[in-house]
Amino acid sequence: MAFRRRPYLPGRPESDHPRVTFPDLGPQFWIRLLEIGFLNLLLSGDNAVLIALAVRALPRHQRILGQVWGAAGAVVLRLVFVGIISALLAVPFLRMTGGAVLLWIAYKLVQPEGGEGEAGRHGRSLWHAIWLILVADVTMSLDNVLAIAGAARGDMLLVAIGIAMSVPIVIVGSSVLATLMSRYPAIIWVGGGVLGYVAGDMMLEDPVVGRHLGAVAHALEYPLPLTLAAILTAVGWWFARRQPRGSGA
């Protein structure tokens, strides 16, 4: 139904007339939308890697369900975080804890499908895979929302569009990566390294850590994430070397 503004009636105060406001779709809106699209390509990549690692051992039909539910969970969490972002920012050590949790999940996900220590690892069942995805999404979605909200400059329409844009990126990206991982196991190690880098970056961005470490935190801005990425990549490679020949990657 189209909205029409009632004509101004002489003698009636202007403030009494109902107004229908529309978003400003000027050049700034489209520039910010492009910024958010670019951010989504960068920030949704780690979600796609996470989902692909978690579902790679599932049968094809369950893998698709895991990808859809994982993407849906990420969107719901981002919507929740948009509503409580101010309260979350006041929680001390939130990002530090989230980074540590993500490191542990990354360690589990780079382990091979076969061999000993099967319990507690990635994707033994559809629901286990979804659970791992959602737990990790809790840590990663906060950073995504902060970045999108910053690029949107408080425009909630742009925030909503940014969150919606992330859905196809995550689903398509995780589908492609899961297929590639089944053919090229080395991608699994690289995926673990990506999650390690994200975890290290998240830890250093914790406000409490920044206040206490000061210049040290700034000096570790790249060395710590890169070191964690290298360690998790090496761990994935080591697990693959230990795996008996002929078992799944």
N, C-alpha and C positions, 0 to 999 in steps of 0.2 A: 504494500500500500504506500503510495507516495505521500510525503509530508508536505503540506503547504502552510506557509505562514499567513495568518489572518491579517487583512489589511489594517493599517492604522486608522483608528476612528478619532476624529477631532473631539477634544474635550475629555478624552480618556487618557490617563497617564501612560506614558510609553512603557513603564515598568509593569503595567498590568497586562500587557499583551504577551501571550506565550511565544517563546522563541525556540526555534529548532536550530541547534548548532551542528555543524558538520566539521569533520577533521580538515585541517589545513593540508591540502595535497600539493603544495607548492614545491619548488625545486629542493628545498631542505628535506622535505619528507622523502623524496626519491633518493637523495644522496644517502640519507640515513638508512633507508631500506637496502641499498646496495652494500653499505657497510655491514649491516646485520647479516645479509646473505653471505658475504665473505667470511664473517666471523663463524657462521654456522658451518661452512665448509671446513674450517679449521677445528672448531670446538666439538662438532659432532663426530669427527673422525675417531676420537678416543672411545666414544660410546660404541661406534661401529666395530672397532677392534675388540672391545670387551665382549660384545654380543657374539661376534664370530668365534672368539676363543671358547666361550662357554657352550656354544651349541654345536661345535664342529664334530663331536662324536655321536650326535643323535642321528636317527634315521631321517631321511629327507623330509617327510611330512611333519615330523616333530620339530625339525630344525626351523622350518618356516613358521610354525606356531611360536617357537621360542623367540625368533626375530621380531615377530609382530607384538608379542606380549612384552618383550624387553623394550621395544621402542615406545609402546603405550605407557609402560611404567615410567620411562624417562620423561615423557611429556607431562604425566600427572604430577610427578615430583617437581618439575619446573613450575607448574601452575601453583602448586602449594607454596613453593619457595618465594614466588612473586608476591604472594599475600603476606608472608611473614619475614620478608627479607631483613627489615630493620631489627627485629628481635634476634634473628640468627647472627647478624653481624656483631651483636653484643656478647655472644657466647665465647668465653675464652678457650683457646686451644681447639676450636672447632675444626679448622683446616689442618692443623697438625694431626689430630686424631683421624680425620678423614684420609689424609695421606698415608698414615700407617696402615689403616684398614685396606686401602687400595693396594699397597705393597704386598700385603699378605694374600689378597685375592689374586694378584698378578703371579705370585709364586705358585699358587695352586693351579692356575690356568696354563702355565708353561709346562707342566708335567705331562708326560706322554700318556696315551690312552691305555696302554697295556702295562703289565708288570706289577710289582708289589706296591703296597700302599694305596690301593684303589679307593678306599673309603675317604670321603671328604674332598675328592677332587672334582674337576669340572664335569658338567654334563653327563653324569651317570644316568639321570632321568630328566624328563622335560621339566618337572617342577623344581628339581635341584638346580638345573641350569638357570631357570627364571629367578630362583632365589639368589643365586650368586650375582646375576645381572642387577637385580633391584638393590642389593646391599651396596654394590659398587656405584650404582647410579646415585645413591643418596649422597655420596661424596663428590661425584663429578658434576651433578646437576647444579649445585650451588655456584660453582665457578662459571658455568654456562649462563646462568640467570644474571649473575653480576655483570658479565661482559655485555650481554644483550641489553640489559636495562641501562647500562652506561651509554651504549651506542644509541639507544632510543631517546635519550635525554628526557626521560619521564613520560614519553608518549606511550600510553598503554595499548593503543592500537598497534603500534610498531612492535611492542613486546609480544603481543598475541600473535602477530604475523610471524615474528622470529621463531617463536616456539613451534608454530604449525609448520614452518619451513624445515625444521629439524627432523620431522617424521620421515619423509621420503629419503632424506640423506642417510639416516641411520639404517633404515630397512634395506635400501639398495646396497649401501656400503657394506653392511654386515653380511648380506647374501653373497656378494662378490668375494669378500675376504674368506668366508667359510669355505667356499668352493676352492679357492686358491690354496688354502691351508691343507685341504685334503690331498692336493697334488704336490705342493711344495712345502714340506714341513718347516723349512727354514723361516718361513713367514711367521710361524708360531713364535719363534725366538724373538724376532723383530717386534711382534705385537706385544710380547711381554716387556721388551725394552721401552716401547712407547708408553705403556702404563706406568713403568718405573719412573720415566721422565716426568709424567703428569703428577705422580705422587710426590716426587721431590720438589717440584715447582709449587705444589699446593702447600707443602709444609713450610716453605720459606715465605709464602704469602700470608701466613698467619700473623695478625697484628701483634699478638703478644710476643711471638718469636722475633718479629722485627724490632720491637721496642727493647727487648733484652739483649739481642745480639748486635743491633745497630749495623756498623760497618762490616762486621763479620758476615751477617746475613746477606748484605749486598755483594760481598766478595764471593759468596757461595752460590750466587744467582744461577750460574751455568754449571760450575763444577759438580755440585751435589746432584742435580737432576741427571746430568750426563753420566756420572758415576753409577747411580742407581740403575739407569738404563743399561749400561754396560754389564753390570752385575746380573741383572735379570736375563739379559740376552745370553750371557755365558752359562747361567744356570739352565736355561732351556736347552742350549747346545749340549751341556753335560748330561742332562736327563736323556736326550735323544741318543747320545753315544752309549749310554748304559742299557738302552732298551734292546732286548733280544731281536735279532734279525728276523724279518718275516711278520712281526707284530705291527699293529697300526701305529701311525705317527701321531 
